[in-house]
Amino acid sequence: MTDTVETIDYSKTLYLPETDFPMRAGLPQKEPETVARWQQMDLYKKLRASAAGREKFVLHDGPPYANGNIHIGHALNKILKDVITRSFQMRGFDSNYVPGWDCHGLPIEWKIEEENYRAKGKAKPDLKQPDAMIEFRKECRAYAEKWIKIQGDEFKRLGIVGDFDNPYLTMNFHAESRIAGELLKIAMSGQLYRGSKPIMWSVVERTALAEAEVEYHDYESDTIWVKFPIESVVTIGDPVQAASYMDDLRGAHVVIWTTTPWTIPGNRAIAYSPKVAYGLYEVTAAENDFGPRPGEKLIFADALAEESAAKSKLTFKRLRNVSADDLAAITAAHPLKGIGGGYEYTVPLLAGDHVTDDAGTGFVHTAPSHGREDFEAWMSSIKELEARGIDPRIPFPVDDSGTYTADAPGFEGARVMDDNGKKGDANDRVIKALIERNALFARGRLKHSYPHSWRSKKPIIFRNTPQWFVYMDKDLKDGTTLRTRALTAIDDTRFVPSAGQNRLRAMIEQRPDWVLSRQRAWGVPICVFVDEEGNVLQDEGVNARILEAFDAEGADAWFAAGAKERFLGNGHDPEKWTQVMDILDVWFDSGSTHTFTLEDRPDLKWPADVYLEGSDQHRGWFHSSLLESAATRGRAPYDTVITHGFTMDEKGQKMSKSLGNVVSPQDVMKDSGADILRLWVMTTDYWEDQRLGKTIIQTNVDAYRKLRNTIRWMLGTLAHDKGEEIARDEMPELERLMLHRLAELDVVVREGYDAFDFKKIARALIDFSNVELSAFYFDVRKDTLYCDAPSSPRRLASLAVIRKLFECLVTWLAPMLPFTTEEAWLSLKPDAVSVHLEQFPHVPAEWLDPALAEKWKKIRTVRKVVTGALEVERREKRIGSSLEAAPVVHVADAELRTALEGQDFSEICITSDIRIVADGGPADAFRLDDVADVSVEATLAEGRKCARSWRITADVGSDPAFPDVSARDAAALRELGFAS
């Protein structure tokens, strides 16, 4: 070499980090480029090819609705799914993600009516005409197609990889055929029936609603207390005793309370509880404008009598007990008797388990046309009613527009609710009629939680209407019912978190028969024929013609001219069969997706390993999928159900445009990048409701920056790596400690991905990177890595370990941060295709060394005291760098001293020298409260400062060829060829 000592630039003789991996990530700009690269190289197809022949792991995608841009809930959901599928793919499975969309239903119909008709001043076409119906459905289909493309691009921008070129759509012709086929299976097994019972009904949307389509909001209702005059006492046992009852109860009234005055015309009975104590009361004074007068006798639950009296400003005295037997013997008259020539029937008192004395009067007004419990109480009493000569038929007092029918005499034409969801005149007219007949005890208003349509956000009503149902409790000829099958399936399913199991079980235990029909246009029809008695045509030939047509032409075929004759064929008289024109509930569509995806695609399998959705889907997709599959296959279509919570703002409030607290995924990606959004998902407790806002996003940006810098330092250091393998038993203890930690983390990572506990993995890897790597191992080894000679065993061992650290950390993080890990992987391995085609590295269990870890726990305990002492010295400006120090460490604990034996403790503490003394140390030495028997005197290092490594040592200049560096650095320079 011609260089002299004076001309050597020592900085160029060091193995300082070198990398093009930038400190500033620039994710908003780089991520779209990565998405484009993945699409250009067809990463999805490469993943499938690389996994060919492996065991399949299938997460079945719950279909989002094809209507509008994605929101933060979509982002959370899709990121979780992507992490799951990627993590299984990188652990030896064929983990194929097939996205899907729910395409039918009312929201799209509404948009078409609004945009294509109302906004243009055009009348909605007459959908009873085949051509008009098919044309309208085509408009709905085109609308869904538009949003599927938009949402698909937004999902891909999040880093989601899946079969976006061939997703499943509920509106695909084959899908519509399979959905219809599932319905026909249920029909052929005798589980489908047409019945009449009160269901949730949207007046605004003119359709039945399922529980999953309902949400609850505060609503102010009219409340009324109504007097039902006792008409007679049925003779039970001794006629004299019955006469005595009648004398006591003559002129008395049973008082009910309701929050739905409009249901009074539908009243057919009064329910009471044998478990509640009742009494007969007589009014002694009244200060009201209407209601009971002195001398009137009223029956209340004793626990509610005083509260009820206060509502009507009464005082009264208690006359006697009224037993359950007394109540069973009573019949009352309807309070509207005579109005419109109606309500002439007897109102019986029926025992009911749903009656309590928590609120109201202890009596429940029973209108079987307008409530599930009312309906069930009435139906369970039919034999008793018939024995008492009471007509058990249930009326239809309200039609689909919320208007009273002829079954509400005197009120025909009044509306419960108008087309905009506003309260109609029904309540006021009923209350006025009750006042006129001296039947109103009291009135008021109550703000309470009330069901609303989740689409229109308007209140719903309960009305008796003919619909199509699936039996929950009919014997399926194998000793099971749909309910028992579903409950057994729940027991056989893994739930994450486990509380979801009890929630879904409670819903299945309590749910009524499954109502399938909707009175709309855009969806799969209930493609059956019925005779005059309501019997469903069961003919496999007819079914085959229907399904074949749907598969070729879509469900539009059902609405085409001549469809009835086409499907019935020559074997059935069209005059004797009615073609059902109702539409299937879209929850049946989505509940059937497992059939035309999991069963029909060879790249998937049935049942799915995992279904993952928000916790609201216990009553939605999880629920309908379970019922559909249990009805047709006897088990659930999934083995595991995972639920996530909802995203709130930083204060824990629900996000809403009106509050201005909505965080959109598009904005986060534009400002910070998708990997920041993904890091938030990975570090939050997604099983519960999460919070998101500017502060939380910034916290994740800061955490990401630290993690990125750790990866960047490894990349820079590995620029000098020649790939030499070093046997573990030839490595220094510190390197073996890092391998031990990798072996521990490998278990945490794999078990965490198996448990879908991503927060545990992310926290472990972030803490490891920040605390054990950046702040400890890398810090300790920088001197070795930068300054040691090329052949240094310690340097080569450290490089080998950093190489393994990089491979493990980057692949473990790849499912979570796909953009950053891809960039890092290709930066180190430019000839690689993608990190996402890699597998998690094999980490030998033999690397585990608990004894070594325990020893180094002691070493780091002593180091912590030294570091604390040096921080004080820096703060007081007695030193600038820790290399200026040569502390004296007093260690009274023998076990700690033993752990330090044989260690280069000055390197571990990053000082130029250090001395261990076996005593308690002077009183003024530095100590930490949580570390006993260790103290530190912070003395200055003696010697000269090495011009290359900056360590202060006594051997600087010991090599005459390099008079300004230490002996170690001089040897390195010689090996690097700087000596002649």
Residue pairs with C-beta under 8 A, 6 or more apart in sequence:
1 977
1 978
1 979
1 980
3 978
5 961
5 962
5 963
5 964
8 973
8 978
10 947
10 948
10 965
13 948
13 972
13 973
13 976
13 978
14 786
14 787
14 948
15 717
15 720
15 785
15 786
15 787
15 795
16 716
16 786
17 712
17 713
17 715
17 716
17 717
17 719
18 716
18 719
18 720
19 712
19 715
19 716
19 719
19 827
20 827
21 711
21 712
21 715
21 716
21 823
21 824
21 827
22 712
23 708
23 709
23 712
25 673
25 675
25 704
25 705
25 708
25 820
27 672
27 673
27 674
27 675
27 676
27 819
27 820
28 669
28 670
28 671
28 672
28 673
30 819
30 823
31 157
31 159
31 669
31 673
31 674
31 675
31 819
32 157
34 819
34 822
34 823
35 156
35 157
35 159
38 44
38 161
38 834
39 156
41 833
41 834
43 161
43 834
43 836
43 837
44 161
44 162
44 163
44 164
44 165
46 833
46 834
46 837
47 89
47 161
47 836
47 837
48 94
48 96
48 603
50 837
51 89
51 93
51 94
51 95
51 96
52 94
53 94
54 92
54 93
54 94
55 92
55 93
55 94
56 93
56 94
56 95
56 96
56 604
56 605
57 85
57 88
57 89
57 93
57 94
57 95
57 609
58 95
58 96
58 598
58 604
58 605
58 608
58 609
58 610
59 81
59 84
59 85
59 95
59 97
59 608
59 609
59 610
59 611
59 612
60 98
60 593
60 594
60 597
60 598
60 604
60 608
60 610
60 611
60 637
60 638
61 81
61 97
61 98
61 99
61 100
61 162
61 168
62 77
62 100
62 590
62 611
62 612
62 613
62 617
62 621
63 100
63 101
63 102
63 168
63 170
63 590
63 593
63 621
64 70
64 74
64 77
64 101
64 102
64 151
65 101
65 102
65 105
65 107
66 101
66 102
66 103
66 108
66 143
66 144
66 145
66 147
66 148
66 151
67 107
67 108
67 111
67 143
67 144
67 147
68 147
69 150
69 151
69 154
69 664
69 666
70 78
70 151
70 154
70 155
70 665
70 666
71 662
71 664
71 665
72 647
72 655
72 662
72 663
72 664
72 665
72 692
73 614
73 646
73 647
74 151
74 154
74 155
74 665
75 158
75 665
75 677
75 681
76 644
76 647
76 681
76 686
76 690
77 612
77 613
77 614
77 644
78 155
78 158
78 160
79 158
79 159
79 160
79 677
79 678
79 681
80 612
80 642
80 644
80 681
80 686
80 758
81 97
81 160
81 612
82 97
82 158
82 159
82 160
82 161
82 162
82 815
82 818
83 678
83 681
83 682
83 758
83 815
83 816
84 95
84 610
84 612
84 753
84 756
84 815
85 95
85 96
85 97
85 161
85 162
86 95
86 161
86 814
86 815
86 818
86 836
87 95
87 753
87 815
88 95
88 753
89 95
89 836
90 811
90 814
90 815
90 836
90 838
90 839
90 840
91 750
91 753
91 839
91 840
92 839
96 162
96 163
96 603
96 604
97 160
97 161
97 162
97 163
98 162
98 163
98 166
98 167
98 168
98 597
98 601
98 603
98 604
99 152
99 155
99 160
99 162
99 163
99 164
99 167
99 168
100 167
100 168
100 169
100 170
100 593
100 597
101 144
101 148
101 151
101 167
101 168
101 169
101 170
102 170
102 586
102 589
102 590
103 141
103 144
103 148
103 169
103 170
103 171
104 140
104 170
104 171
104 522
104 523
104 524
104 583
104 586
104 589
105 520
105 522
105 523
105 586
105 589
106 205
106 207
106 455
106 518
106 520
106 522
106 586
107 455
108 140
108 143
108 144
108 522
109 140
109 520
109 521
109 522
110 205
110 455
111 143
112 136
112 139
112 140
112 143
112 522
113 124
116 122
116 139
117 123
117 124
125 132
125 133
125 135
125 136
126 132
127 133
127 136
127 521
130 559
130 560
130 561
130 563
131 561
133 521
133 559
134 556
134 559
134 560
136 521
136 522
137 521
137 522
137 556
137 559
138 556
140 521
140 522
141 171
144 169
144 171
148 167
148 169
152 164
152 167
154 665
154 666
155 164
156 164
157 669
157 674
158 665
158 669
158 674
158 677
158 678
159 674
159 675
159 678
159 818
159 819
161 818
161 836
163 603
168 175
168 593
168 596
168 597
168 601
169 175
170 176
170 179
170 524
170 586
170 589
170 590
170 593
171 554
172 596
173 550
173 551
173 552
173 553
173 554
174 551
174 596
174 600
175 593
175 596
176 524
176 550
176 554
176 555
177 547
177 548
177 550
177 551
177 555
178 592
178 595
178 596
178 600
179 524
179 584
179 588
179 589
179 592
179 595
179 596
180 524
180 525
180 527
180 546
180 547
180 550
180 555
181 543
181 547
181 595
182 588
182 592
182 595
182 628
182 632
183 192
183 516
183 524
183 526
183 527
183 528
183 584
183 588
184 527
184 528
184 543
184 546
184 547
185 631
185 632
186 192
186 470
186 631
186 632
187 528
187 536
187 538
188 538
188 540
188 543
189 476
189 631
190 474
191 470
191 471
191 474
191 476
191 482
191 631
192 468
192 469
192 470
192 516
192 528
192 536
193 468
193 469
193 470
193 471
193 534
193 536
194 466
194 467
194 468
194 469
194 530
194 534
194 536
195 466
195 467
195 469
195 513
196 394
196 396
196 464
196 465
196 466
196 467
197 372
197 375
197 464
197 467
197 469
197 512
197 513
198 368
198 369
198 370
198 371
198 372
198 374
198 375
198 462
198 463
198 464
199 208
199 209
199 462
199 463
199 465
199 467
199 515
200 208
200 209
200 210
200 211
200 213
200 214
200 451
200 460
200 461
200 462
201 207
201 208
201 209
201 400
201 460
201 461
201 462
201 463
201 465
202 208
202 209
202 453
202 455
202 456
202 458
202 460
203 400
203 401
203 402
203 416
203 417
203 418
203 419
203 421
203 458
203 460
203 461
204 417
204 419
204 420
204 421
204 453
204 456
204 458
205 453
205 455
205 456
205 520
206 400
206 401
206 519
207 518
207 519
207 520
208 465
208 467
208 515
208 517
208 518
208 519
208 585
209 453
209 460
210 515
210 585
210 587
210 624
211 507
211 511
211 619
212 587
212 616
212 617
212 619
212 620
212 621
212 623
212 624
213 453
213 454
213 455
213 587
214 451
214 452
214 453
214 454
214 460
215 451
215 452
215 453
215 454
216 449
216 450
216 451
216 452
217 449
217 450
217 452
217 457
218 447
218 448
218 449
218 450
219 447
219 448
219 449
219 450
219 452
219 459
220 445
220 446
220 447
221 259
221 260
221 445
221 446
221 447
221 448
221 450
222 259
222 261
222 427
222 431
222 443
222 444
222 445
223 257
223 258
223 259
223 261
223 443
223 444
223 445
223 446
224 257
224 258
224 261
224 264
224 431
224 434
224 440
224 441
224 442
224 443
224 444
225 255
225 256
225 257
225 308
225 311
225 312
225 361
225 440
225 441
225 442
225 443
226 255
226 256
226 257
226 258
226 264
226 335
226 365
226 434
226 439
226 440
226 441
227 253
227 254
227 255
227 292
227 298
227 335
227 438
227 439
227 440
227 441
228 253
228 254
228 255
228 256
228 270
228 332
228 333
228 334
228 335
228 347
228 439
229 251
229 252
229 253
229 332
229 333
229 335
229 439
230 249
230 250
230 251
230 252
230 253
230 254
230 330
230 331
230 332
230 333
231 331
231 332
231 333
231 346
231 347
232 246
232 330
232 331
232 346
233 242
233 245
233 246
233 249
233 329
233 330
233 331
234 242
234 328
234 329
234 330
234 331
234 388
235 242
235 329
236 242
236 325
236 328
236 329
242 329
245 326
245 329
248 280
248 319
248 320
249 280
249 297
249 299
249 326
249 330
251 296
251 297
252 280
252 296
252 297
252 298
252 299
253 292
253 296
253 297
253 298
253 299
253 332
253 441
254 270
254 298
254 299
254 330
254 332
254 349
254 363
255 298
255 299
255 300
255 308
255 361
255 363
255 441
256 270
256 360
256 361
256 363
256 364
256 365
257 308
257 359
257 360
257 361
257 363
257 365
258 264
258 365
259 446
259 448
260 370
261 426
261 427
261 430
261 431
261 434
262 398
262 416
262 426
262 427
262 430
263 365
263 367
263 369
263 370
263 371
264 335
264 336
264 365
264 367
264 430
264 434
265 336
265 343
265 397
265 404
265 407
265 408
265 409
265 410
265 411
265 430
266 367
266 368
266 369
266 370
266 395
266 397
266 398
266 407
266 408
266 464
267 334
267 347
267 365
267 366
267 367
268 345
268 347
268 366
268 367
268 368
268 378
268 394
268 395
269 347
269 348
269 349
269 350
269 366
269 368
269 374
269 377
269 378
269 381
270 332
270 347
270 348
270 349
270 350
270 363
270 364
270 365
270 366
271 349
271 350
271 351
271 352
271 354
271 355
271 363
271 364
271 366
271 374
271 377
272 278
272 324
272 327
272 349
272 350
272 351
272 352
272 355
272 362
272 363
272 364
273 351
273 352
273 353
273 355
273 356
273 357
273 362
274 324
274 351
276 301
276 303
276 355
276 356
276 357
276 362
277 301
277 302
277 303
277 321
277 357
278 299
278 300
278 301
278 302
278 321
278 322
278 323
278 327
278 362
279 299
279 300
279 302
279 305
279 318
279 319
279 320
279 321
279 322
280 297
280 298
280 299
280 318
280 319
280 320
280 321
280 322
281 297
281 298
281 299
281 300
281 305
281 309
281 316
281 317
281 318
281 319
282 295
282 296
282 297
282 298
282 316
282 317
282 319
283 292
283 293
283 294
283 295
283 296
283 297
283 298
283 314
283 315
283 316
284 294
284 315
284 316
284 317
285 294
285 314
285 315
286 292
286 293
286 294
286 312
286 313
286 314
286 315
287 313
287 314
288 312
288 313
288 314
288 442
290 435
290 438
290 440
291 312
291 313
291 314
291 440
291 441
291 442
292 298
292 312
292 314
292 441
297 319
298 316
298 441
299 322
299 327
299 363
300 308
300 361
300 362
300 363
301 357
301 361
301 362
301 363
302 318
302 357
302 362
303 357
303 362
304 357
304 359
304 360
304 361
304 362
305 316
305 318
308 360
308 361
308 441
308 442
309 315
309 316
311 441
311 442
311 444
312 441
312 442
324 351
327 349
328 349
328 351
330 349
331 346
331 347
331 348
331 349
331 388
332 346
332 347
332 348
332 349
333 346
333 347
334 343
334 344
334 345
334 347
335 434
335 437
335 439
336 342
336 343
336 410
336 430
336 433
336 434
336 437
336 439
337 343
337 344
338 344
339 409
339 410
339 411
339 433
339 437
340 409
340 410
340 411
340 412
341 409
341 410
342 408
342 409
342 410
343 409
345 390
345 391
346 388
346 390
348 381
348 384
348 385
348 388
348 390
350 366
350 377
350 378
350 381
350 384
352 364
352 366
352 373
352 377
354 364
354 373
354 377
355 362
355 363
355 364
356 362
364 373
364 374
366 374
366 377
366 378
367 374
368 374
368 375
368 377
368 378
368 379
368 394
368 464
369 375
369 394
369 395
369 396
369 397
369 398
369 407
369 463
369 464
370 397
370 398
370 461
370 462
370 463
370 464
371 462
372 462
372 512
375 394
375 464
378 385
378 392
378 394
382 392
385 391
385 392
386 392
394 464
395 407
395 408
395 464
396 405
396 407
396 463
396 464
396 465
397 404
397 405
397 407
397 408
397 464
398 404
398 405
398 408
398 416
398 461
398 463
399 405
399 463
400 463
400 465
400 519
401 415
401 419
402 415
402 416
402 417
402 418
402 424
402 426
402 461
403 413
403 414
403 415
403 416
404 411
404 412
404 413
404 414
404 415
404 416
404 426
405 412
406 412
408 414
410 433
411 426
411 429
411 430
411 433
414 424
414 425
414 426
414 429
415 424
415 425
415 426
416 423
416 424
416 426
416 427
416 461
417 423
417 424
417 458
417 459
417 461
418 424
420 458
421 456
421 457
421 458
421 459
431 440
431 443
434 440
450 459
451 459
451 460
452 458
452 459
452 460
453 460
467 515
467 516
467 517
467 582
468 515
468 516
468 517
468 526
468 580
468 582
469 513
469 514
469 515
469 516
470 482
470 513
470 514
470 516
470 627
470 631
471 481
471 482
471 513
472 481
472 482
472 483
472 511
472 512
472 513
472 514
473 481
473 482
473 483
473 513
474 481
474 482
475 481
476 482
476 485
480 488
480 634
482 514
482 627
482 630
482 631
483 508
483 509
485 630
485 631
485 634
485 635
486 508
486 626
486 627
486 630
486 636
487 505
487 508
487 509
488 635
489 626
489 629
489 630
489 635
489 636
490 501
490 504
490 505
490 508
490 626
490 636
492 635
492 636
493 501
493 636
493 638
493 639
493 640
493 641
494 639
494 640
494 641
495 501
495 504
495 640
495 641
495 642
495 643
496 640
496 641
496 642
496 643
496 687
496 755
496 756
497 643
497 687
500 615
500 618
500 641
500 643
503 615
503 618
504 618
504 622
504 623
504 626
504 641
507 618
507 619
507 623
508 623
508 626
514 627
515 585
516 526
516 584
516 585
516 588
517 526
517 582
517 583
517 584
517 585
518 582
518 583
518 584
518 585
518 586
519 582
519 583
520 583
521 583
522 583
523 555
523 583
523 584
523 586
523 589
524 555
524 583
524 584
524 588
524 589
525 555
525 558
525 559
525 580
525 581
525 582
525 583
525 584
526 580
526 582
526 583
526 584
527 546
527 550
527 555
527 558
527 567
527 580
528 536
528 537
528 580
529 536
529 537
529 542
529 564
529 567
529 568
529 572
529 577
529 578
529 579
529 580
530 536
530 537
530 577
530 578
530 580
531 537
531 576
531 577
531 578
532 576
537 572
537 577
539 571
539 572
541 569
541 571
542 567
542 568
542 569
542 571
542 572
545 566
545 567
545 569
546 557
546 558
546 567
549 557
549 566
549 567
550 557
550 558
557 563
558 579
559 581
563 579
564 574
564 577
564 579
565 574
568 574
568 577
585 624
587 620
587 621
587 623
587 624
588 624
588 628
590 621
590 624
590 625
591 621
591 623
591 624
591 625
591 626
591 627
591 628
591 629
592 628
593 625
594 606
594 607
594 608
594 625
594 628
594 629
594 637
594 638
597 604
598 604
598 605
598 606
598 607
598 608
598 637
599 606
606 637
607 629
607 635
607 636
607 637
607 638
607 639
608 637
608 638
608 639
609 638
609 639
609 640
610 638
610 639
610 640
610 641
610 642
611 621
611 622
611 625
611 637
611 638
611 640
611 641
611 642
612 641
612 642
612 643
612 644
613 620
613 621
613 622
613 643
613 644
614 643
614 644
614 645
614 646
615 643
615 644
615 645
615 646
616 646
617 623
617 643
618 643
622 638
622 641
625 636
625 637
625 638
626 636
626 637
628 637
629 635
629 636
629 637
630 636
642 756
643 687
644 686
644 687
645 686
645 687
645 688
645 689
645 690
646 654
646 689
646 690
647 655
647 663
647 689
647 690
647 691
647 692
648 654
648 655
648 689
648 690
648 691
648 692
649 655
649 659
649 661
649 663
649 691
649 692
649 693
650 691
650 692
650 693
650 694
650 695
650 696
651 661
651 691
652 689
652 691
653 659
653 661
655 661
655 662
655 663
656 662
661 693
663 692
663 693
663 697
665 677
668 674
668 676
668 677
668 697
669 677
672 697
672 701
673 819
674 819
675 704
675 817
675 818
675 819
675 820
676 697
676 700
676 701
676 704
678 816
678 817
678 818
679 700
679 703
679 704
679 762
679 816
679 817
680 692
680 696
680 697
680 700
681 758
682 758
682 759
682 761
682 762
682 816
682 817
683 700
683 703
683 759
683 762
683 763
683 766
684 690
684 691
684 759
685 759
686 758
686 759
703 766
704 817
704 820
706 766
706 769
706 770
706 774
707 765
707 766
707 769
707 770
707 813
708 820
709 774
710 769
710 770
710 773
710 774
710 778
710 809
711 806
711 809
711 810
711 820
711 824
713 774
713 778
714 802
714 805
714 806
714 809
715 806
715 824
715 827
715 828
717 785
717 799
717 802
718 799
718 802
718 803
718 806
718 828
720 785
720 799
721 799
721 802
721 803
722 799
723 803
724 796
724 799
724 800
725 800
726 735
726 793
726 796
726 797
726 800
728 736
728 739
728 846
728 847
730 793
730 797
731 739
731 797
731 800
731 801
732 794
732 797
733 852
733 855
733 856
733 903
734 777
734 780
734 781
734 856
734 908
735 797
735 798
735 800
735 801
736 847
736 849
736 852
737 849
737 852
737 853
737 856
738 777
738 801
738 805
739 801
739 804
739 847
739 849
740 847
740 848
740 849
740 850
740 852
740 853
741 768
741 772
741 853
742 804
742 805
742 808
742 843
742 847
743 843
743 844
743 845
743 847
743 848
744 848
745 764
745 765
745 768
745 808
745 812
746 808
746 840
746 843
748 760
748 761
748 764
749 761
749 764
749 765
749 812
749 840
750 840
752 758
752 760
752 761
752 764
753 761
753 815
758 816
761 812
761 816
762 816
765 809
765 812
765 813
768 809
769 809
773 805
776 860
779 910
780 907
780 908
780 910
781 798
783 907
783 910
783 949
783 951
784 792
784 794
784 795
784 798
784 907
785 795
785 798
785 799
786 949
787 948
787 949
787 968
787 969
787 972
788 794
788 795
788 968
788 972
789 795
789 971
789 972
789 975
789 976
790 972
790 975
790 976
791 975
792 972
804 841
806 824
806 828
807 841
808 840
808 841
808 843
810 821
810 824
810 825
810 835
811 821
811 835
811 838
811 839
811 840
811 841
812 840
813 820
813 821
814 821
814 822
814 825
814 835
814 836
814 838
818 836
821 835
822 834
822 835
822 836
824 835
825 832
825 834
825 835
825 838
826 832
826 834
826 835
832 838
855 899
856 899
858 895
858 896
858 899
858 900
859 899
859 900
859 903
859 905
859 908
861 896
861 931
861 934
862 889
862 891
862 896
862 899
862 900
862 905
862 931
862 934
863 905
863 908
863 909
864 928
864 931
865 889
865 926
865 927
865 928
865 931
865 934
865 935
865 936
866 887
866 889
866 909
866 911
866 914
866 936
867 909
868 926
868 928
868 936
869 887
869 926
869 936
869 937
869 938
870 879
870 882
870 885
870 887
870 909
870 911
870 938
872 926
872 938
873 879
873 885
873 938
874 880
874 882
878 938
879 885
879 938
879 940
881 950
882 909
882 910
882 911
883 910
883 911
883 912
883 941
883 950
883 951
883 952
884 912
884 940
884 941
884 952
885 911
885 912
885 938
885 939
885 940
885 941
886 906
886 911
886 912
886 913
886 914
886 915
886 939
886 940
886 941
886 942
886 952
887 909
887 911
887 914
887 915
887 936
887 937
887 938
887 939
888 914
888 915
888 917
888 936
888 937
888 939
889 905
889 914
889 915
889 916
889 917
889 934
889 935
889 936
890 917
890 918
890 919
890 920
890 921
890 922
890 925
890 934
890 935
890 936
890 937
891 897
891 900
891 916
891 917
891 918
891 933
891 934
892 918
892 919
892 920
892 921
892 933
892 934
893 932
893 933
893 934
894 918
896 933
896 934
897 916
897 918
900 916
905 914
905 916
906 912
906 913
906 914
911 941
912 941
912 943
912 951
912 952
912 953
913 941
913 942
913 952
913 953
920 933
920 935
921 927
921 935
921 936
921 937
922 935
922 937
925 935
925 936
925 937
926 935
926 936
926 937
926 938
927 934
927 935
927 936
928 934
941 952
941 953
942 952
942 954
943 952
943 953
943 954
943 955
943 956
944 952
944 953
944 954
944 956
944 957
944 964
945 951
945 952
945 956
946 952
946 953
946 956
946 964
946 965
946 966
946 969
947 964
947 965
948 965
948 966
948 969
948 972
948 973
949 965
949 966
949 968
949 969
951 966
953 966
953 967
955 966
955 967
956 964
956 965
956 966
957 963
957 964
957 965
958 966
958 967
958 970
959 965
959 967
959 970
959 971
959 974
961 970
961 974
961 979
961 980
962 969
962 970
962 973
962 978
962 979
965 973
973 979
